[in-house]
Amino acid sequence: MISQKKFIAISLAFFVLALFMNKANAQISDSLKTQLQRVSSEMCEEGNNNFIVVDAIIDGYISLRAKYSFVYKKDMILINDAPLMPSDYPRYSEK
């Protein structure tokens, strides 16, 4: 179970992300990226593999306002039916 402080931080980050998603072709600001990186780290520390979705948004694998899919298995990560770039795979798999 996550603490109330972490829950609020995660909720705030996703609320801010939702605001940006409502703007057509919105770019992720540096401050939002920082917040999302913090959320991703907390999710990973808690054993929540959905940090991959947050990282994929940060890295541009998932576009704002677009449908997406991802598959996460021990030796494979697919986002929108495509594998990660070889240079990114170690960062995702080691996290």
CYANA upper distance limits for C-alpha pairs under 8 A (distance plus 0.5 A):
  2 ILE  CA      6 LYS  CA      6.79
  2 ILE  CA      7 PHE  CA      6.94
  2 ILE  CA     46 GLU  CA      8.41
  3 SER  CA      7 PHE  CA      6.70
  4 GLN  CA      8 ILE  CA      6.64
  5 LYS  CA      9 ALA  CA      6.76
  6 LYS  CA     10 ILE  CA      6.58
  6 LYS  CA     42 GLU  CA      8.38
  7 PHE  CA     11 SER  CA      6.49
  8 ILE  CA     12 LEU  CA      6.49
  9 ALA  CA     13 ALA  CA      6.70
  9 ALA  CA     39 VAL  CA      7.93
 10 ILE  CA     14 PHE  CA      6.78
 10 ILE  CA     39 VAL  CA      6.26
 11 SER  CA     15 PHE  CA      6.53
 12 LEU  CA     16 VAL  CA      6.66
 13 ALA  CA     17 LEU  CA      6.66
 13 ALA  CA     32 LEU  CA      7.90
 13 ALA  CA     35 GLN  CA      6.52
 13 ALA  CA     36 LEU  CA      6.81
 13 ALA  CA     39 VAL  CA      7.77
 14 PHE  CA     18 ALA  CA      6.53
 15 PHE  CA     19 LEU  CA      6.86
 16 VAL  CA     20 PHE  CA      6.96
 16 VAL  CA     32 LEU  CA      7.93
 17 LEU  CA     21 MET  CA      6.68
 17 LEU  CA     32 LEU  CA      7.86
 18 ALA  CA     22 ASN  CA      6.98
 19 LEU  CA     23 LYS  CA      7.81
 20 PHE  CA     26 ALA  CA      6.52
 20 PHE  CA     27 GLN  CA      8.20
 20 PHE  CA     28 ILE  CA      7.91
 20 PHE  CA     64 LEU  CA      8.45
 21 MET  CA     26 ALA  CA      7.14
 21 MET  CA     64 LEU  CA      5.96
 21 MET  CA     65 ARG  CA      6.07
 22 ASN  CA     26 ALA  CA      8.49
 22 ASN  CA     65 ARG  CA      7.98
 24 ALA  CA     65 ARG  CA      8.34
 25 ASN  CA     64 LEU  CA      7.74
 26 ALA  CA     64 LEU  CA      7.63
 28 ILE  CA     32 LEU  CA      6.73
 28 ILE  CA     33 LYS  CA      7.00
 28 ILE  CA     58 ILE  CA      8.08
 29 SER  CA     33 LYS  CA      6.71
 30 ASP  CA     34 THR  CA      6.70
 31 SER  CA     35 GLN  CA      6.84
 32 LEU  CA     36 LEU  CA      6.55
 33 LYS  CA     37 GLN  CA      6.50
 33 LYS  CA     58 ILE  CA      6.62
 34 THR  CA     38 ARG  CA      6.83
 35 GLN  CA     39 VAL  CA      6.79
 36 LEU  CA     40 SER  CA      6.48
 36 LEU  CA     54 VAL  CA      7.07
 36 LEU  CA     55 ASP  CA      8.24
 36 LEU  CA     58 ILE  CA      7.81
 37 GLN  CA     41 SER  CA      6.69
 37 GLN  CA     54 VAL  CA      8.23
 37 GLN  CA     55 ASP  CA      7.71
 37 GLN  CA     58 ILE  CA      8.26
 38 ARG  CA     42 GLU  CA      6.79
 39 VAL  CA     43 MET  CA      6.61
 39 VAL  CA     51 PHE  CA      8.27
 39 VAL  CA     54 VAL  CA      8.40
 40 SER  CA     44 CYS  CA      6.64
 40 SER  CA     51 PHE  CA      5.22
 40 SER  CA     52 ILE  CA      8.13
 40 SER  CA     54 VAL  CA      6.49
 40 SER  CA     55 ASP  CA      7.15
 41 SER  CA     45 GLU  CA      6.64
 41 SER  CA     51 PHE  CA      7.82
 42 GLU  CA     46 GLU  CA      6.74
 43 MET  CA     47 GLY  CA      6.86
 43 MET  CA     48 ASN  CA      5.53
 43 MET  CA     49 ASN  CA      7.69
 43 MET  CA     50 ASN  CA      7.71
 43 MET  CA     51 PHE  CA      6.11
 44 CYS  CA     48 ASN  CA      5.91
 44 CYS  CA     49 ASN  CA      6.82
 44 CYS  CA     50 ASN  CA      8.45
 44 CYS  CA     51 PHE  CA      6.39
 44 CYS  CA     95 LYS  CA      7.67
 50 ASN  CA     54 VAL  CA      7.57
 51 PHE  CA     55 ASP  CA      6.67
 52 ILE  CA     56 ALA  CA      6.47
 52 ILE  CA     92 TYR  CA      7.64
 53 VAL  CA     57 ILE  CA      6.83
 53 VAL  CA     62 ILE  CA      8.33
 53 VAL  CA     70 PHE  CA      8.27
 54 VAL  CA     58 ILE  CA      6.90
 55 ASP  CA     59 ASP  CA      6.56
 56 ALA  CA     60 GLY  CA      6.44
 56 ALA  CA     61 TYR  CA      5.42
 56 ALA  CA     62 ILE  CA      6.08
 56 ALA  CA     79 ILE  CA      8.48
 57 ILE  CA     61 TYR  CA      6.52
 57 ILE  CA     62 ILE  CA      5.39
 57 ILE  CA     63 SER  CA      7.03
 57 ILE  CA     64 LEU  CA      8.00
 61 TYR  CA     79 ILE  CA      7.49
 62 ILE  CA     66 ALA  CA      7.72
 62 ILE  CA     68 TYR  CA      6.97
 62 ILE  CA     79 ILE  CA      8.21
 62 ILE  CA     80 ASN  CA      8.48
 68 TYR  CA     79 ILE  CA      7.70
 68 TYR  CA     80 ASN  CA      6.06
 69 SER  CA     78 LEU  CA      8.46
 69 SER  CA     79 ILE  CA      6.21
 69 SER  CA     80 ASN  CA      5.32
 69 SER  CA     81 ASP  CA      7.56
 70 PHE  CA     77 ILE  CA      7.69
 70 PHE  CA     78 LEU  CA      5.85
 70 PHE  CA     79 ILE  CA      4.83
 70 PHE  CA     80 ASN  CA      6.45
 70 PHE  CA     81 ASP  CA      7.57
 71 VAL  CA     76 MET  CA      8.05
 71 VAL  CA     77 ILE  CA      6.09
 71 VAL  CA     78 LEU  CA      5.52
 71 VAL  CA     79 ILE  CA      7.08
 71 VAL  CA     81 ASP  CA      8.46
 72 TYR  CA     76 MET  CA      6.53
 72 TYR  CA     77 ILE  CA      5.22
 72 TYR  CA     78 LEU  CA      7.18
 73 LYS  CA     77 ILE  CA      6.83
 75 ASP  CA     93 SER  CA      8.48
 76 MET  CA     83 PRO  CA      8.00
 77 ILE  CA     83 PRO  CA      6.41
 77 ILE  CA     84 LEU  CA      6.98
 77 ILE  CA     89 TYR  CA      8.36
 78 LEU  CA     82 ALA  CA      5.57
 78 LEU  CA     83 PRO  CA      4.91
 78 LEU  CA     84 LEU  CA      6.85
 79 ILE  CA     83 PRO  CA      6.79
 79 ILE  CA     84 LEU  CA      7.52
 84 LEU  CA     88 ASP  CA      6.77
 84 LEU  CA     89 TYR  CA      6.29
 85 MET  CA     89 TYR  CA      6.84
 86 PRO  CA     90 PRO  CA      8.17
 88 ASP  CA     92 TYR  CA      7.06
 89 TYR  CA     93 SER  CA      6.50
 90 PRO  CA     94 GLU  CA      6.22
 91 ARG  CA     95 LYS  CA      6.65
